Amino acid sequence: MENLEYYRAEIDKIDTELISLMEKRMDVAKHIGTVKLKNGMQVLDTAREELVLRSRMEKVTEKEYEGVIEEFFIKVMALSRSVQQKLIDSFEMKKALVGRACYQGVDGGYGSIAASKIFDENIYNVKTFENVIEEVEAGNADYGVLPLENSTTGSITDVLDMLCQHEVYIVGETAIKVEHNLLVAPGTKEADITDVYSHEQGFFQCKEFLKDKNWTLNSVVNTAVGAKTVSESGDKTKAAIASKRAAKLYNLQVLHESINSGKANATRFIVISKNPILSDGATKSAVVFSVPHVSGALVRALEIFARHSVNLLKIESRPVIDRMGEYRFFAELEGNINDENMINAVNELKKYATSYKYLGNFKKI
């Protein structure tokens, strides 16, 4: 058994080297994707890939591994292409979303980070999620940026409900890595802290860090609002849970970094518009529907998607206001709303459902 442990340790070392080399290769693939984008080139260059594969196979010295190594490089080149395609798709999608956008909260929050990622500096903030939708409906903003789902805490149900109730459409999405930090006024020690300010989602996502702390948790509308509150108070008994961007903006010190429980924590943001955008490049569709209030009704609705080979990516139930025991279902579907199988599925769902609303066709940015 001692040899087994030795060889496993060797594998661990090799895998570590492979990870580093793969990261470097994907970085270079991104640079190649940028060059292809600037020059209007296609991602797939079959002749080049065949040349690369031949040259790699010529370097193989252990012939018994030829098949394995060939398969490995075919997969690596496919992964490189996917990185390049995502970069190009993101650029094309971003280019299509030209205009002014609003987000909820203040600068330094994750909403502002998501909005600036897509719209650069052509953004402004409002107080609430509903204000974002109202600005879009009124035509004051061309687009709104709203959080839809967090990888740790799940869906932002307020936003789901508002999408059902207002006449706006999802036209894009992006994901932002969430890294919460404990921010304090310069010179503050942990023993000084009695109160912490953040959004309730921030508290939930940092519950492991907070569980042994005897601090009063004060909910505010946005993580960056918490940082701003602490900064303006200058009080060393106060702390905030927010981003490093917020720390920099509001001259706060990072006392503890990366305190969220899920280290792969991310929030998915959607871009909304007053009018739907039917893009040929869209890969997701969103609808909301309700079904007859009888046994097996939801199963029959889901069978419609299966029958037409439409992959269901997400489904969530939300209560129908003022109708106890009745629910509507928010669903995200894989595919373009103009795909034939999607059209057939949606048409059948419309006939069966007691209510139906189209929410958008979009792609990740």
C-alpha positions as CSV (number, residue, x, y, z in Angstrom):
1,M,0.0,0.0,0.0
2,E,3.0,2.3,0.5
3,N,3.5,2.4,-3.2
4,L,-0.1,3.4,-3.8
5,E,0.2,6.5,-1.6
6,Y,3.5,7.4,-3.4
7,Y,1.9,7.2,-6.8
8,R,-1.1,9.1,-5.7
9,A,1.1,11.9,-4.4
10,E,2.9,11.9,-7.8
11,I,-0.5,12.2,-9.6
12,D,-1.4,15.2,-7.3
13,K,1.8,17.0,-8.3
14,I,1.3,16.4,-12.0
15,D,-2.4,17.5,-11.7
16,T,-1.3,20.7,-10.0
17,E,1.1,21.4,-12.9
18,L,-1.6,20.6,-15.4
19,I,-4.0,23.0,-13.8
20,S,-1.4,25.8,-14.0
21,L,-0.7,25.0,-17.7
22,M,-4.4,24.8,-18.6
23,E,-5.0,28.2,-17.1
24,K,-2.1,29.6,-19.1
25,R,-3.4,27.9,-22.3
26,M,-7.0,29.2,-21.8
27,D,-5.6,32.8,-21.2
28,V,-3.7,32.5,-24.5
29,A,-6.9,31.1,-26.2
30,K,-8.7,34.3,-25.0
31,H,-6.1,36.5,-26.6
32,I,-6.5,34.5,-29.8
33,G,-10.2,35.0,-29.5
34,T,-9.7,38.8,-29.2
35,V,-7.6,38.8,-32.4
36,K,-10.2,36.7,-34.3
37,L,-13.0,39.1,-33.1
38,K,-11.1,42.2,-34.3
39,N,-10.4,40.6,-37.7
40,G,-13.8,39.1,-38.2
41,M,-12.4,35.5,-38.2
42,Q,-14.4,32.3,-37.4
43,V,-13.5,30.5,-34.1
44,L,-13.1,27.1,-35.8
45,D,-10.1,26.8,-38.1
46,T,-10.2,23.2,-39.1
47,A,-6.9,23.2,-41.1
48,R,-5.1,24.8,-38.2
49,E,-6.4,22.3,-35.7
50,E,-5.5,19.4,-37.9
51,L,-1.9,20.8,-38.2
52,V,-1.7,21.3,-34.4
53,L,-2.9,17.8,-33.8
54,R,-0.4,16.2,-36.2
55,S,2.5,18.2,-34.6
56,R,1.5,17.2,-31.1
57,M,1.2,13.5,-32.1
58,E,4.7,13.6,-33.6
59,K,6.1,14.5,-30.1
60,V,4.6,11.4,-28.5
61,T,7.4,8.9,-27.5
62,E,5.3,6.3,-25.7
63,K,3.2,4.8,-28.6
64,E,0.8,3.0,-26.3
65,Y,-0.5,6.4,-25.2
66,E,-1.1,7.8,-28.7
67,G,-4.9,7.3,-28.6
68,V,-5.2,8.8,-25.1
69,I,-3.0,11.8,-26.0
70,E,-4.8,12.4,-29.3
71,E,-8.2,12.4,-27.5
72,F,-6.8,14.7,-24.8
73,F,-5.7,17.3,-27.4
74,I,-8.9,17.1,-29.3
75,K,-10.7,17.9,-26.1
76,V,-8.3,20.7,-25.1
77,M,-8.8,22.4,-28.5
78,A,-12.5,22.1,-28.2
79,L,-12.3,23.8,-24.7
80,S,-10.1,26.5,-26.2
81,R,-12.7,27.1,-28.9
82,S,-15.5,27.4,-26.3
83,V,-13.5,30.0,-24.4
84,Q,-13.1,32.0,-27.6
85,Q,-16.7,31.6,-28.6
86,K,-17.9,32.8,-25.2
87,L,-15.7,35.9,-25.5
88,I,-17.0,36.7,-29.0
89,D,-20.7,36.0,-28.0
90,S,-20.3,38.2,-25.0
91,F,-19.0,41.0,-27.1
92,E,-21.7,40.7,-29.7
93,M,-24.4,40.6,-27.0
94,K,-22.9,43.6,-25.2
95,K,-22.7,45.5,-28.5
96,A,-26.4,44.9,-29.0
97,L,-27.3,46.4,-25.7
98,V,-26.5,50.0,-26.3
99,G,-28.1,52.7,-24.1
100,R,-28.4,53.9,-20.5
101,A,-29.0,51.4,-17.7
102,C,-30.0,51.7,-14.0
103,Y,-29.4,49.4,-11.1
104,Q,-30.5,49.1,-7.5
105,G,-28.3,50.4,-4.6
106,V,-25.2,52.5,-4.6
107,D,-21.9,52.4,-6.3
108,G,-19.7,49.6,-4.9
109,G,-22.6,47.1,-4.7
110,Y,-22.7,44.0,-6.8
111,G,-25.5,45.5,-8.9
112,S,-23.2,48.4,-9.9
113,I,-20.4,46.0,-10.7
114,A,-22.8,44.0,-13.0
115,A,-24.2,47.1,-14.6
116,S,-20.7,48.6,-15.3
117,K,-19.6,45.2,-16.8
118,I,-22.2,45.6,-19.5
119,F,-22.8,49.3,-19.9
120,D,-19.5,50.8,-18.7
121,E,-20.1,54.2,-17.2
122,N,-23.5,54.8,-18.8
123,I,-25.3,53.7,-15.7
124,Y,-27.2,55.3,-12.7
125,N,-28.6,54.0,-9.5
126,V,-32.1,53.9,-7.9
127,K,-33.2,52.9,-4.5
128,T,-35.2,49.6,-5.0
129,F,-35.7,46.7,-7.4
130,E,-39.1,48.1,-8.2
131,N,-37.6,51.5,-9.0
132,V,-35.4,49.8,-11.6
133,I,-38.4,48.3,-13.3
134,E,-40.3,51.6,-13.1
135,E,-37.5,53.5,-14.7
136,V,-37.4,51.0,-17.6
137,E,-41.2,51.1,-18.0
138,A,-41.2,54.9,-18.0
139,G,-38.5,55.1,-20.7
140,N,-36.0,56.9,-18.4
141,A,-33.6,54.0,-18.7
142,D,-33.1,51.9,-21.8
143,Y,-32.2,48.9,-19.6
144,G,-32.3,47.8,-16.0
145,V,-30.0,45.4,-14.2
146,L,-31.5,43.2,-11.5
147,P,-30.2,40.2,-9.5
148,L,-32.1,37.0,-10.3
149,E,-30.3,34.2,-8.4
150,N,-27.5,33.6,-6.1
151,S,-25.6,30.3,-6.1
152,T,-25.7,30.1,-2.3
153,T,-29.1,31.5,-1.3
154,G,-31.1,30.8,-4.5
155,S,-33.6,32.9,-6.3
156,I,-34.3,36.6,-5.5
157,T,-38.1,36.0,-5.2
158,D,-39.0,39.7,-5.1
159,V,-37.5,40.1,-8.6
160,L,-39.3,36.9,-9.9
161,D,-42.6,38.3,-8.7
162,M,-42.0,41.7,-10.3
163,L,-41.2,40.1,-13.6
164,C,-44.6,38.4,-13.5
165,Q,-46.4,41.7,-12.6
166,H,-44.7,44.2,-14.9
167,E,-44.4,44.6,-18.7
168,V,-40.7,44.2,-19.1
169,Y,-38.6,41.5,-20.8
170,I,-35.3,39.8,-20.1
171,V,-32.8,40.5,-22.8
172,G,-29.5,39.4,-21.3
173,E,-27.8,38.0,-18.3
174,T,-24.4,38.0,-16.6
175,A,-22.8,36.4,-13.6
176,I,-20.7,38.3,-11.0
177,K,-18.5,36.5,-8.5
178,V,-19.5,37.5,-5.0
179,E,-16.8,37.9,-2.4
180,H,-17.9,39.4,0.8
181,N,-15.5,41.1,3.2
182,L,-15.8,42.6,6.6
183,L,-15.2,46.3,6.2
184,V,-14.4,48.8,9.0
185,A,-13.2,52.3,9.6
186,P,-9.4,52.5,9.6
187,G,-7.8,51.3,12.9
188,T,-10.9,49.4,14.0
189,K,-10.2,46.0,15.8
190,E,-12.7,43.1,15.8
191,A,-13.2,43.6,19.6
192,D,-14.5,47.1,18.9
193,I,-17.4,45.9,16.7
194,T,-21.0,45.7,18.0
195,D,-23.1,46.3,14.9
196,V,-22.8,45.1,11.3
197,Y,-24.6,46.5,8.2
198,S,-25.3,44.6,5.0
199,H,-28.1,43.3,2.8
200,E,-29.9,40.3,4.4
201,Q,-28.5,38.1,1.6
202,G,-25.0,39.2,2.6
203,F,-25.7,38.0,6.2
204,F,-27.1,34.7,5.0
205,Q,-24.2,34.1,2.7
206,C,-21.8,34.8,5.6
207,K,-23.6,32.9,8.3
208,E,-20.7,30.6,9.1
209,F,-18.4,33.5,9.7
210,L,-21.1,35.3,11.8
211,K,-22.4,32.4,13.9
212,D,-20.0,32.9,16.8
213,K,-20.1,36.7,16.7
214,N,-22.2,38.5,19.3
215,W,-23.0,41.4,16.9
216,T,-26.3,43.1,16.0
217,L,-27.0,42.6,12.3
218,N,-28.7,45.6,10.6
219,S,-30.3,45.0,7.2
220,V,-30.0,47.6,4.6
221,V,-31.2,47.7,1.0
222,N,-27.7,47.1,-0.5
223,T,-24.3,45.8,0.7
224,A,-22.7,49.0,-0.5
225,V,-25.2,51.1,1.4
226,G,-23.9,49.3,4.5
227,A,-20.4,50.3,3.6
228,K,-21.4,53.9,3.0
229,T,-23.3,53.9,6.4
230,V,-20.2,52.8,8.2
231,S,-17.9,55.2,6.4
232,E,-20.2,58.2,7.0
233,S,-20.5,57.3,10.7
234,G,-16.8,57.0,11.4
235,D,-17.8,54.8,14.3
236,K,-15.4,52.0,15.2
237,T,-18.2,50.0,16.7
238,K,-19.8,49.6,13.2
239,A,-18.7,47.3,10.4
240,A,-20.1,46.3,7.0
241,I,-20.2,43.2,4.8
242,A,-19.6,44.3,1.3
243,S,-17.2,44.1,-1.7
244,K,-13.6,45.3,-1.9
245,R,-14.8,47.9,-4.4
246,A,-17.0,49.3,-1.7
247,A,-14.1,49.4,0.7
248,K,-12.0,51.4,-1.8
249,L,-14.9,53.8,-2.7
250,Y,-15.8,54.6,0.9
251,N,-12.3,54.6,2.4
252,L,-12.8,51.5,4.6
253,Q,-10.3,48.9,5.8
254,V,-10.8,45.2,4.9
255,L,-10.6,43.6,8.3
256,H,-11.5,40.0,7.1
257,E,-11.6,39.1,3.4
258,S,-13.6,36.4,1.6
259,I,-15.9,35.6,4.5
260,N,-18.8,34.2,2.5
261,S,-19.5,30.5,3.2
262,G,-19.5,29.4,-0.5
263,K,-16.1,30.3,-2.1
264,A,-17.6,29.8,-5.5
265,N,-20.4,32.2,-4.6
266,A,-21.9,34.1,-7.6
267,T,-24.9,36.1,-8.4
268,R,-26.7,36.0,-11.7
269,F,-28.0,39.3,-12.9
270,I,-30.5,39.9,-15.7
271,V,-30.8,42.8,-18.1
272,I,-34.4,44.0,-18.7
273,S,-35.9,46.1,-21.4
274,K,-39.3,47.7,-22.1
275,N,-39.4,45.8,-25.4
276,P,-38.4,42.2,-26.2
277,I,-35.3,41.5,-28.3
278,L,-35.5,38.5,-30.5
279,S,-31.9,37.6,-31.1
280,D,-30.7,34.8,-33.4
281,G,-27.9,34.2,-30.9
282,A,-30.1,33.8,-27.8
283,T,-29.7,30.5,-26.0
284,K,-32.3,30.8,-23.2
285,S,-36.0,31.6,-23.0
286,A,-38.1,32.5,-20.0
287,V,-41.8,32.1,-19.5
288,V,-44.2,32.2,-16.6
289,F,-47.4,30.1,-16.5
290,S,-50.1,28.7,-14.2
291,V,-51.9,25.4,-14.6
292,P,-55.4,24.1,-13.8
293,H,-55.8,23.6,-10.0
294,V,-56.1,19.8,-10.3
295,S,-54.0,16.8,-9.5
296,G,-51.1,16.1,-11.9
297,A,-51.6,19.5,-13.7
298,L,-47.9,20.5,-13.4
299,V,-46.7,17.1,-14.5
300,R,-48.8,17.4,-17.7
301,A,-47.3,20.9,-18.3
302,L,-43.8,19.6,-17.9
303,E,-44.5,16.7,-20.3
304,I,-45.1,19.2,-23.0
305,F,-41.5,20.4,-22.8
306,A,-40.2,16.8,-22.8
307,R,-42.4,15.8,-25.7
308,H,-40.9,18.6,-27.8
309,S,-37.3,18.0,-26.6
310,V,-37.1,21.3,-24.8
311,N,-34.6,21.2,-21.8
312,L,-36.0,22.8,-18.6
313,L,-33.1,24.7,-17.0
314,K,-35.0,26.1,-14.0
315,I,-38.5,26.1,-12.6
316,E,-39.7,27.9,-9.5
317,S,-43.2,28.3,-8.0
318,R,-44.5,31.6,-6.8
319,P,-47.9,32.2,-5.1
320,V,-50.6,34.0,-7.0
321,I,-51.4,37.2,-5.0
322,D,-54.8,37.0,-3.2
323,R,-55.4,33.4,-4.3
324,M,-54.3,31.2,-1.5
325,G,-53.1,27.8,-2.6
326,E,-52.6,28.8,-6.2
327,Y,-49.2,29.2,-7.9
328,R,-47.6,30.4,-11.0
329,F,-44.4,28.8,-12.3
330,F,-41.3,30.7,-13.5
331,A,-39.4,28.6,-16.1
332,E,-36.1,29.0,-17.9
333,L,-35.8,26.9,-21.1
334,E,-32.7,26.0,-23.1
335,G,-33.0,27.3,-26.6
336,N,-34.1,30.2,-28.8
337,I,-37.8,31.1,-28.7
338,N,-37.7,31.0,-32.5
339,D,-36.5,27.4,-32.6
340,E,-39.2,25.1,-34.1
341,N,-39.3,22.8,-31.1
342,M,-39.6,25.7,-28.8
343,I,-42.4,27.3,-30.8
344,N,-44.3,24.0,-30.8
345,A,-43.8,23.5,-27.1
346,V,-44.9,27.1,-26.2
347,N,-48.0,26.9,-28.5
348,E,-49.1,23.7,-26.7
349,L,-48.4,25.1,-23.3
350,K,-50.5,28.2,-24.1
351,K,-53.5,26.0,-24.9
352,Y,-53.1,24.0,-21.7
353,A,-52.1,26.7,-19.2
354,T,-54.7,28.9,-17.4
355,S,-52.3,31.8,-17.8
356,Y,-49.1,32.3,-19.8
357,K,-46.6,35.2,-20.1
358,Y,-43.5,35.4,-22.3
359,L,-40.6,36.9,-20.3
360,G,-37.7,37.0,-22.7
361,N,-35.1,35.5,-25.0
362,F,-31.5,36.1,-24.0
363,K,-27.9,35.0,-23.7
364,K,-25.1,35.3,-21.2
365,I,-22.9,38.4,-21.5
